[in-house]
Amino acid sequence: MKLVILRTDIKTKKKVKKMKPIFNNHPIISKWSIDTEDIDNVLRIEAEDNLDEDEVKKLVIENGFYCEDLPDII
């Protein structure tokens, strides 16, 4: 199991709804969520180990949203 956590600009439920069929129909993604209450609008994905993080970023960007790695805070 692989966990991918990304910062996005997906800020509303309407925007989350736009991404829903893309993530739900992805053959490798088993579970996903977008926290629209978080300042970073965090996209959290649980998937099989062979998920390509760059592919996820590309999917988000191709659908008109911003996406980047969430920096670690120490």
DACOR-V61758 format. One record per residue. SS is DSSP state (a for helix, b for strand, c for the rest). PSI is psi in radians with two decimals (NA if undefined). Layout:
ss = {SS SS}
psi = {PSI PSI}
This chain:
ss = {c b b b b b b b c c c c a a a a a a a a a a a a c c c c b b b b b b c c c c c c c c b b b b b c c c c c a a a a a a a a a a c c c c b b b c c c c c}
psi = {2.36 2.45 2.19 2.25 2.15 2.65 2.39 3.11 0.49 1.67 -0.18 2.84 -0.58 -0.71 -0.65 -0.71 -0.60 -0.62 -0.30 -0.92 -0.51 -0.84 -0.68 -0.56 0.02 2.23 -0.33 -0.41 2.18 -0.53 2.49 2.77 2.71 2.12 1.67 -0.16 -0.32 2.52 -0.50 0.04 1.03 2.22 2.13 2.17 2.28 2.26 3.05 2.76 -0.43 0.20 2.29 2.00 -0.62 -0.56 -0.71 -0.80 -0.75 -0.74 -0.77 -0.82 -0.72 -0.37 0.26 0.24 2.81 2.55 2.38 2.92 2.54 2.04 2.52 2.39 2.17 NA}
